[in-house]
Amino acid sequence: MKIHGPDEPVYTISVAARLLGVGAQTLRMLEREGLVSPARTENNIRLYSENDLKTLQRILELCRQGINLAGIRVILEMEKKEHAGKK
């Protein structure tokens, strides 16, 4: 049974960080770099969706391969265009 959709922001930064095995500061840095844009509540609390977590997982995988943030940005854009072309 699905309770929410993949684009619905439901995970707080602490939960997202725990699920991804990184610190909250890492997620804040990736947001500052423009690689991910979590939704915000009225109280300015970050909320991540399942799709945000998948994107972050991909970013972290690329980081572990030694690719810098500029390179990751290019790769994500290429993958996004490739995915859009398949629809």
C-alpha positions as CSV (number, residue, x, y, z in Angstrom):
1,M,0.0,0.0,0.0
2,K,1.4,3.4,-1.1
3,I,0.8,6.2,1.4
4,H,2.3,9.0,-0.7
5,G,3.6,9.5,-4.2
6,P,7.3,9.8,-5.3
7,D,7.2,13.5,-5.7
8,E,5.4,14.3,-2.4
9,P,7.8,15.9,0.1
10,V,7.6,13.9,3.4
11,Y,11.1,13.3,4.7
12,T,12.8,15.8,7.0
13,I,16.5,16.5,6.6
14,S,17.4,14.3,9.6
15,V,15.4,11.4,8.2
16,A,16.8,11.9,4.7
17,A,20.4,12.1,6.0
18,R,19.9,8.9,8.0
19,L,18.4,7.0,5.0
20,L,21.3,8.1,2.8
21,G,24.0,7.6,5.4
22,V,25.3,11.1,5.4
23,G,25.1,14.2,7.6
24,A,22.5,16.9,7.4
25,Q,25.3,19.4,6.5
26,T,26.1,17.3,3.4
27,L,22.5,17.7,2.3
28,R,22.6,21.4,3.0
29,M,25.7,21.8,1.0
30,L,24.3,20.0,-2.0
31,E,21.3,22.3,-1.8
32,R,23.5,25.4,-1.7
33,E,25.3,24.0,-4.8
34,G,21.9,23.8,-6.5
35,L,22.0,20.0,-7.0
36,V,18.8,19.4,-5.2
37,S,15.9,21.7,-4.1
38,P,13.8,20.2,-1.3
39,A,10.4,21.6,-0.6
40,R,9.9,23.9,2.4
41,T,7.2,24.1,5.0
42,E,5.7,27.4,6.2
43,N,8.3,27.2,9.0
44,N,11.1,26.8,6.4
45,I,11.7,23.1,7.3
46,R,13.2,21.1,4.4
47,L,11.1,18.2,3.2
48,Y,12.5,15.7,0.7
49,S,10.5,13.4,-1.6
50,E,11.4,9.9,-2.7
51,N,12.5,11.3,-6.0
52,D,14.8,13.8,-4.2
53,L,16.3,10.9,-2.3
54,K,16.9,9.0,-5.5
55,T,18.7,12.1,-7.0
56,L,20.7,12.5,-3.8
57,Q,21.6,8.8,-3.9
58,R,22.9,9.3,-7.5
59,I,24.9,12.4,-6.5
60,L,26.5,10.6,-3.6
61,E,27.4,7.6,-5.9
62,L,29.1,10.0,-8.3
63,C,30.9,11.7,-5.5
64,R,32.2,8.4,-4.3
65,Q,33.5,7.8,-7.8
66,G,35.6,11.0,-7.5
67,I,33.6,13.2,-9.7
68,N,33.5,16.9,-8.6
69,L,30.2,18.9,-8.1
70,A,30.6,20.7,-11.5
71,G,30.9,17.3,-13.2
72,I,28.0,15.9,-11.3
73,R,25.8,18.9,-12.3
74,V,26.7,18.1,-16.0
75,I,26.0,14.4,-15.6
76,L,22.6,15.0,-13.9
77,E,21.6,17.4,-16.7
78,M,22.5,14.9,-19.4
79,E,20.6,12.1,-17.6
80,K,17.6,14.4,-17.2
81,K,17.6,15.3,-20.9
82,E,18.1,11.6,-21.8
83,H,15.2,10.6,-19.6
84,A,13.0,13.3,-21.0
85,G,13.8,12.1,-24.6
86,K,12.6,8.6,-23.8
87,K,9.1,9.8,-22.7
